[in-house]
Amino acid sequence: MKPTAPSRIARHICQMAIAASLLGLGAAAFAVPDAQFQAAFQQFIQASFGDTAAIDAAAEAFTGLLKIEPANPVLMAYTGSATTMKASTTVLPWKKMGYAEDGLSQLDKALAMLNASHDAPMQRGTPGVLEVKYVAANTFLAVPGFMNRHERGAKLLADVLANPLFANAPLPFKGTVWLKAASEATKANNTAEARRYLGLIVEQQAPQAAKAQELLKGLSS
């Protein structure tokens, strides 16, 4: 018996739904090897302390990884953040703005790429949605006020802290987020909130515990 037009349409829709589901699963599972990511990430950490050579190296490394996997929003976010940092490596105003705008644009793109499949761990065992939002938040909060990113950065940081996935995220990642939240609370003269986040780092013995204890002493003095 020849299928009717409605049944053919229904079957086609079903096939499309299955295909979309499989694509979503693939996006969640596929990530660059940890060794490659870690090498670029270590350069990024050095870059965050203002090491000019590391900034260039991190931007180059993540740009290379993004070419391998252009649909990975985590790689897009780190590429954008490292590109934004390149603004500090030049004295030429137009180059500063060029790097900053290019980097922020990549971060916006990374955020727009997020979907339910990125709730799964992608790099370093961290849910992609959390890592992308945190990298974007950290960068937005760091750029000059005239770029009008601070409010969005604060909202993204709050989103990460409130996300149910955060509770089971890797402890090093949680420590990083808590440390940033404590820093922002300190800037806002919210000492109680800063102490709360620093206390969580010490209580759970995150890798940032020594730094948190040092900051707690400073808040008490």
C-alpha positions in Angstrom: 0.0 0.0 0.0 1.4 3.3 -1.1 1.9 5.7 1.9 -0.3 8.8 1.9 1.2 12.3 1.7 0.6 13.0 5.4 2.3 9.8 6.4 5.3 10.5 4.2 5.5 14.0 5.7 5.3 12.6 9.2 8.0 10.0 8.4 10.2 12.7 7.0 9.8 14.9 10.1 10.6 11.9 12.3 13.8 11.2 10.3 14.8 14.8 10.6 14.2 14.7 14.3 16.4 11.6 14.7 19.1 13.2 12.5 19.0 16.4 14.6 19.3 14.3 17.8 22.3 12.4 16.5 24.0 15.6 15.4 23.4 17.0 18.9 25.0 14.0 20.5 27.9 14.3 18.2 28.5 17.9 19.1 28.5 17.0 22.8 30.9 14.1 22.4 33.4 15.7 20.0 36.2 17.7 21.5 39.9 18.2 20.7 42.3 15.9 22.6 43.0 17.0 26.2 46.7 17.1 25.6 46.3 19.7 22.8 43.7 21.7 24.7 45.9 21.7 27.9 48.9 23.0 26.0 46.9 25.9 24.7 45.2 26.4 28.1 48.5 26.7 29.9 49.5 29.4 27.5 46.2 31.1 28.2 46.8 31.0 31.9 50.2 32.7 31.5 48.6 35.2 29.2 46.1 36.2 31.8 49.0 37.4 34.0 50.0 39.8 31.2 52.8 37.8 29.6 52.9 39.3 26.1 54.6 36.3 24.5 52.0 34.0 26.1 49.1 36.1 24.8 50.3 35.8 21.3 51.0 32.0 21.8 47.6 31.4 23.3 45.7 33.3 20.6 47.7 31.3 17.9 47.2 28.0 19.7 43.4 28.4 20.1 43.0 29.7 16.6 44.7 26.6 15.4 42.4 24.3 17.4 39.3 26.2 16.3 40.3 25.5 12.7 40.2 21.8 13.5 36.8 22.0 15.2 35.1 25.3 14.3 31.8 24.2 15.8 33.3 23.9 19.3 32.0 26.9 21.3 34.6 26.4 24.1 37.4 26.8 21.6 35.6 29.8 20.1 35.4 31.4 23.5 39.0 30.9 24.4 40.1 32.2 20.9 37.9 35.3 21.5 39.3 35.9 24.9 42.9 35.5 23.9 42.3 37.8 20.9 40.8 40.4 23.2 43.9 40.2 25.3 46.1 41.0 22.3 44.8 44.6 22.6 47.3 45.0 25.5 50.2 44.0 23.3 50.2 47.1 21.0 50.3 50.9 21.5 48.5 51.6 18.3 44.9 52.6 19.1 43.3 51.2 16.0 45.0 47.9 16.6 43.9 47.8 20.2 40.3 48.4 19.1 40.6 45.9 16.3 41.8 43.1 18.6 39.2 43.9 21.2 36.3 44.1 18.8 37.3 40.9 17.0 37.7 39.0 20.3 34.4 40.2 21.7 32.7 39.3 18.4 34.0 35.7 18.7 32.8 35.5 22.3 29.3 36.7 21.2 29.4 33.9 18.6 30.5 31.3 21.1 27.6 32.2 23.3 25.2 32.1 20.4 26.4 28.6 19.5 25.3 27.1 22.9 22.5 24.6 22.9 21.3 21.7 25.1 24.1 19.4 23.8 26.7 21.7 25.4 25.4 20.8 28.9 27.7 17.8 28.5 31.4 18.0 29.4 33.5 19.2 26.5 37.0 20.1 27.6 38.7 19.3 30.9 35.6 17.5 32.0 33.7 20.8 32.3 30.2 21.3 30.8 30.6 23.4 27.7 27.9 25.8 28.6 29.6 26.7 31.9 33.0 27.1 30.5 31.9 29.3 27.6 29.8 31.6 29.8 32.6 31.9 32.4 35.3 32.8 29.8 32.9 35.3 28.3 32.0 36.8 31.7 35.6 37.0 32.8 36.5 38.8 29.5 33.5 41.2 29.5 34.2 42.2 33.1 37.9 43.0 32.2 37.4 45.2 29.2 37.1 49.0 29.6 33.7 50.4 30.6 33.1 52.3 27.3 32.7 48.9 25.6 29.5 48.4 27.6 30.1 44.7 28.5 30.2 44.9 32.3 26.5 44.3 32.9 26.4 41.3 30.6 29.6 39.9 32.2 28.1 40.1 35.6 24.9 38.4 34.5 26.9 35.6 32.8 28.9 35.0 36.0 25.7 34.9 38.0 24.3 32.4 35.4 27.3 30.1 35.9 27.0 30.2 39.7 23.3 29.5 39.6 23.4 26.7 36.9 22.5 23.3 38.4 25.4 21.8 36.4 27.9 23.9 38.5 27.5 21.7 41.6 29.1 18.7 39.8 31.7 20.6 37.7 35.4 19.9 38.3 36.7 21.5 41.5 39.5 23.5 39.8 36.8 25.1 37.5 34.5 25.8 40.5 37.5 27.4 42.4 38.2 29.7 39.5 34.6 30.8 39.3 34.3 31.4 43.1 37.6 33.4 43.0 36.2 35.6 40.3 32.9 36.0 42.1 34.8 37.0 45.3 36.8 39.5 43.4 33.7 41.1 41.9 32.0 41.1 45.3 35.1 42.9 46.8 35.0 45.5 44.1 31.3 46.1 45.0 32.2 46.5 48.7 30.2 43.4 49.4 32.6 41.9 51.9 30.2 39.3 53.3 29.7 37.9 49.8 33.4 37.9 49.1 34.1 36.0 52.3 31.4 33.4 51.4 32.9 32.6 48.0 36.5 32.5 49.4 35.2 30.3 52.3 33.8 27.8 49.8 37.2 27.5 48.1 39.0 26.8 51.4 36.2 24.5 52.7 36.3 22.4 49.5 40.1 22.5 49.2 40.0 23.8 45.6 43.5 24.3 44.0 43.0 28.1 44.7 42.7 27.5 48.5 46.0 29.1 49.4 45.1 32.2 47.4 41.7 32.3 49.0 43.1 32.1 52.5 45.5 35.0 51.7 42.5 37.1 50.4 40.5 36.2 53.5 43.2 37.6 55.7 43.2 40.8 53.7 39.4 41.2 54.1 39.8 40.7 57.9 42.5 43.4 58.3 
